[in-house]
Amino acid sequence: MLAILRKLYYRLSVKQRYTVRKLIHFPQDLFRDKKTLIPPKGMIYTGSGDFVKIGNSFFEYFKKHGEINPNFTILDVGSGIGRVAIPFSKYLSKKGRYYGFDIVEQGVNWCTNNISSKYPNFKFEYVSLKNDLYNTASNNTANNFTFPYKNNKFDFVFLTSVFTHMLPNDVNNYLKEINRVLKQNKKCIATFFILDTISSNLMINSEKNFKHNFENYALMDKKVKEANVAYKKEFLFEMINNNGFEIESFHEGNWSGRKTTCNTFSSQDILILKKL
């Protein structure tokens, strides 16, 4: 049933998808506490699940594995509608800096109006890039996009559910750009759908079955390619190494039905990378 609903949802235009969300959650959002630093449910486009709980879980994971401190300058690639920025707002000192960019303008505007207005050391930027799932109005592509930041600026970079919506050339360019803006020996943590022997076999009976195979990656939907993209492990790891990163840890998620104890909060696989 979930797969059928997902397929129907993907057949809607980007604008229609946002409209459907707002209509579904309108009664609940009408009576929400407008003083809270949590966006209306109808505006949340960054996946299902408990928005606050997931954001806090990622934040705690980053504190544990990213070796961060309150004075860090942090980059949130695909900052969405502030799911992880919100817990970081209580953590960073006035010396710390938080930068985020996203291809969905409504998310950037909400973060600017509600987070940056209270925490001026948080800056969010809209970047118009074409994506089958989130933004079809742009002709700009991610495979030649240059991040709007100086070399070696950041102490920590993270991406949650970003590479899962990007094709190989785009991922390669983003890895190159992350390496450029990240300081040496600092970390990047990112989520993926990674295809190895176990996940490839298990996913056949999972809601997340990447049926459309290409040479080094697979898609869940051929018509909306960037809705969900999974990468073959050997190909992905080689691309990461070729862009100047060491893979410190691979924490498998349960998206395929795999049982895991090292990653209990994210269905996606998590890679911890270190710039060489």
C-alpha positions in Angstrom: 0.0 0.0 0.0 2.8 2.4 0.9 4.5 1.8 -2.4 1.3 2.5 -4.3 0.7 5.8 -2.4 4.3 6.8 -3.0 3.9 6.1 -6.7 0.7 8.2 -6.9 2.4 11.0 -4.9 5.3 11.1 -7.4 2.9 11.5 -10.3 1.9 14.9 -8.9 3.7 18.0 -9.9 6.1 19.6 -7.3 3.6 22.4 -6.7 0.8 19.9 -6.2 2.9 17.9 -3.7 3.4 20.9 -1.5 -0.3 21.8 -1.8 -1.4 18.3 -0.8 0.7 18.4 2.4 -0.7 21.8 3.4 -4.3 20.6 2.9 -3.8 17.3 4.8 -2.3 19.1 7.8 -4.4 22.3 7.7 -6.7 21.5 10.6 -3.8 20.6 12.9 -1.7 23.6 11.8 -4.6 26.0 12.3 -4.4 25.5 16.1 -0.6 25.0 16.4 1.5 27.0 18.9 2.9 29.7 16.7 5.5 30.7 19.3 7.3 27.3 19.1 10.4 27.0 16.9 8.8 24.1 14.9 7.4 24.6 11.4 3.8 23.8 10.5 3.3 20.2 9.6 2.0 21.2 6.2 5.3 22.9 5.4 7.5 20.0 6.4 8.7 18.3 3.2 11.8 16.5 4.6 10.2 13.0 5.1 7.9 11.3 7.5 8.4 10.6 11.2 8.6 12.8 14.3 10.3 16.0 13.1 11.6 17.0 16.5 12.8 13.5 17.6 14.6 12.9 14.3 16.3 16.3 14.4 17.5 15.7 18.0 18.7 12.2 17.1 20.8 13.5 14.3 22.2 16.3 16.5 23.2 13.8 19.2 24.8 11.6 16.6 26.8 14.5 15.1 28.0 15.5 18.6 29.2 12.0 19.2 30.8 11.2 15.9 31.6 14.6 14.4 33.9 15.7 17.2 32.1 19.1 17.2 32.2 21.9 19.7 30.0 25.0 20.3 32.5 27.3 18.5 32.5 25.3 15.2 31.6 26.8 11.9 29.1 24.3 10.5 27.6 23.6 7.0 24.2 22.0 6.6 23.9 20.9 2.9 20.2 20.6 2.2 19.1 22.4 5.3 15.5 21.8 4.5 13.1 23.5 7.0 15.5 23.5 10.0 15.1 20.0 11.3 18.7 19.8 12.6 19.3 23.5 12.8 16.8 23.9 15.6 18.7 21.7 18.1 22.0 23.3 17.0 20.5 26.7 17.9 20.6 25.7 21.6 24.2 24.3 21.3 26.4 26.8 19.3 28.0 29.7 21.1 28.0 33.2 19.8 31.4 32.4 18.3 29.9 29.4 16.4 28.5 29.8 13.0 25.8 27.8 11.1 25.3 28.0 7.4 22.7 26.1 5.4 21.5 26.0 1.8 18.6 24.3 0.2 16.9 24.1 -3.2 13.4 24.6 -1.7 12.8 28.3 -1.2 9.9 27.9 1.3 12.2 26.0 3.7 15.0 28.6 3.4 12.5 31.5 4.0 11.0 29.7 7.1 14.5 29.2 8.6 15.5 32.8 7.9 12.3 34.2 9.4 12.1 31.9 12.4 15.7 30.8 13.2 18.0 33.5 11.9 15.8 36.2 13.4 16.5 34.8 16.8 20.0 33.5 16.2 21.9 35.9 13.9 24.9 33.5 13.7 22.6 31.2 11.6 22.4 31.9 7.9 20.3 30.2 5.3 20.5 30.5 1.5 18.3 29.5 -1.3 20.0 27.9 -4.3 17.9 27.3 -7.4 18.9 23.8 -8.7 16.8 21.4 -10.7 15.6 18.2 -8.9 12.8 15.8 -10.0 11.3 15.7 -6.5 11.8 19.1 -5.1 12.4 21.7 -7.8 11.6 21.3 -11.5 11.4 25.0 -12.2 15.1 25.6 -12.5 17.5 24.8 -15.4 20.6 24.9 -13.1 22.1 21.6 -12.3 24.0 20.3 -9.3 26.8 18.7 -11.3 28.5 22.1 -11.9 27.3 24.0 -8.8 30.0 25.8 -6.8 29.2 26.1 -3.1 29.0 29.9 -2.2 31.8 29.6 0.5 35.5 30.0 0.7 38.0 27.2 0.8 38.7 25.5 4.2 35.9 27.5 5.9 34.0 24.7 7.8 34.8 22.6 10.8 32.0 20.2 10.1 29.7 19.4 7.2 26.6 17.2 7.1 24.0 16.1 4.7 20.8 14.2 5.8 18.7 12.7 3.0 20.5 14.7 0.3 22.6 12.2 -1.6 19.6 9.9 -1.6 18.0 12.4 -4.1 21.0 12.9 -6.4 22.4 11.2 -9.5 26.1 10.2 -9.8 27.6 13.3 -11.5 25.8 15.5 -8.9 27.1 13.5 -6.0 30.6 13.6 -7.3 30.5 17.4 -7.7 29.1 17.8 -4.2 31.8 15.6 -2.7 34.4 17.7 -4.5 32.9 20.9 -3.2 32.6 19.6 0.4 36.2 18.7 0.3 37.1 22.2 -0.9 35.2 24.0 1.9 36.0 21.6 4.7 39.1 22.1 6.8 41.8 19.4 6.7 41.2 16.4 9.1 37.6 17.6 9.8 34.6 15.4 9.2 31.6 15.2 6.9 28.7 12.9 7.9 26.2 12.0 5.2 23.3 9.5 4.7 22.8 7.2 1.7 21.0 4.2 0.4 23.9 1.8 -0.1 23.6 -1.4 -2.1 25.7 -4.3 -0.9 25.0 -8.0 -1.0 22.8 -8.0 2.1 20.7 -4.9 1.4 20.3 -5.9 -2.3 18.8 -9.2 -1.3 16.7 -7.9 1.6 15.1 -5.0 -0.2 13.2 -7.3 -2.5 10.7 -7.8 0.3 11.0 -4.2 1.6 8.9 -1.1 1.0 12.1 0.5 -0.4 12.9 -1.7 -3.4 15.2 -0.2 -6.0 14.0 -2.2 -9.0 15.5 -0.1 -11.8 19.1 -1.0 -12.0 21.8 1.0 -13.8 25.5 0.3 -13.9 26.5 1.8 -10.5 23.2 2.9 -9.0 19.5 2.0 -8.9 16.2 3.9 -8.8 12.9 3.3 -7.1 11.0 5.2 -9.8 12.2 5.8 -13.4 9.9 8.7 -14.1 10.9 10.7 -10.9 14.6 9.6 -10.9 15.7 11.7 -8.0 12.9 10.6 -5.7 15.1 7.9 -4.3 18.6 6.9 -5.5 20.7 4.0 -4.2 24.4 3.5 -4.9 26.4 0.3 -5.2 28.9 0.2 -2.4 32.1 -0.3 -4.3 31.3 2.5 -6.7 30.3 5.0 -4.0 33.3 4.2 -1.8 35.7 4.7 -4.7 34.1 8.0 -5.6 34.4 9.2 -2.0 38.1 8.2 -1.8 38.8 9.9 -5.2 37.5 13.1 -3.8 40.0 13.2 -0.9 38.1 11.5 1.9 38.8 8.6 4.2 35.7 6.6 5.2 36.0 6.3 9.0 32.7 4.4 9.6 29.8 2.8 7.8 26.7 2.6 10.0 24.0 0.6 8.2 20.4 1.7 8.3 17.3 -0.5 8.3 15.8 0.7 5.0 16.2 -2.7 3.3 15.1 -4.7 6.3 18.6 -5.2 7.7 18.9 -5.6 11.4 21.4 -3.1 12.8 22.5 -1.9 16.2 25.0 0.8 15.2 22.3 3.1 13.7 19.0 2.9 15.5 17.4 6.2 14.5 17.9 6.6 10.8 16.5 4.2 8.2 19.2 5.4 5.8 22.8 4.3 5.9 25.3 6.7 7.4 28.9 7.3 6.4 31.4 9.2 8.5 34.1 10.8 6.2 37.3 12.5 7.1 39.1 15.0 4.8 42.6 13.9 4.2 
